Amino acid sequence: MNVIGIGIAILGVGIGLGLIGNGALQGMARQPEAMSKLQVNMLIALAFAELMGLLAIFILPKA
């Protein structure tokens, strides 16, 4: 049962990464002058989302 929870968590992370990338690309398309600021914020958000995935893989099985 724990494996199903980890799979759902990883699926959520994948969806979140896609939504972050989509939002950043739409913002860059609408305001090209803000591209560098959006890119930095996107990379920080991607790092936090990926961290949640790694925590789900390595921490949840031990809990």
C-alpha positions as CSV (number, residue, x, y, z in Angstrom):
1,M,0.0,0.0,0.0
2,N,2.9,2.3,0.7
3,V,4.1,1.9,-2.9
4,I,0.8,3.2,-4.2
5,G,1.2,6.3,-2.1
6,I,4.7,6.9,-3.4
7,G,3.5,6.5,-7.0
8,I,0.7,9.0,-6.5
9,A,3.2,11.4,-4.9
10,I,5.6,11.1,-7.9
11,L,2.7,11.5,-10.3
12,G,1.7,14.8,-8.5
13,V,5.3,16.0,-8.8
14,G,5.3,15.3,-12.5
15,I,2.1,17.2,-13.0
16,G,3.5,20.1,-10.9
17,L,6.7,20.2,-12.9
18,G,4.7,20.4,-16.1
19,L,2.4,23.2,-14.7
20,I,5.5,25.2,-13.5
21,G,7.1,24.9,-16.9
22,N,3.9,25.8,-18.7
23,G,3.3,28.9,-16.6
24,A,6.8,30.1,-17.0
25,L,6.8,29.6,-20.8
26,Q,3.5,31.4,-21.1
27,G,4.8,34.3,-19.0
28,M,7.9,34.5,-21.1
29,A,5.9,34.6,-24.2
30,R,3.7,37.4,-22.9
31,Q,6.5,39.5,-21.5
32,P,9.9,38.7,-23.1
33,E,11.6,41.5,-21.2
34,A,10.9,39.7,-17.9
35,M,12.4,36.4,-19.1
36,S,15.5,36.4,-16.8
37,K,13.4,37.0,-13.7
38,L,10.8,34.4,-14.7
39,Q,13.6,31.9,-15.5
40,V,15.1,32.3,-12.0
41,N,11.8,31.9,-10.3
42,M,10.9,28.9,-12.5
43,L,14.2,27.1,-11.6
44,I,13.7,27.7,-7.9
45,A,10.1,26.3,-8.1
46,L,11.3,23.3,-10.1
47,A,14.0,22.6,-7.5
48,F,11.5,22.6,-4.7
49,A,9.0,20.4,-6.6
50,E,11.8,18.0,-7.4
51,L,12.8,17.9,-3.8
52,M,9.3,16.8,-2.8
53,G,9.6,14.0,-5.3
54,L,12.9,12.9,-3.8
55,L,11.6,13.1,-0.3
56,A,8.7,10.9,-1.4
57,I,11.1,8.3,-2.8
58,F,13.6,8.2,0.0
59,I,11.8,9.4,3.2
60,L,8.3,8.0,2.9
61,P,9.3,4.3,2.7
62,K,11.1,4.6,6.0
63,A,8.2,6.2,7.9
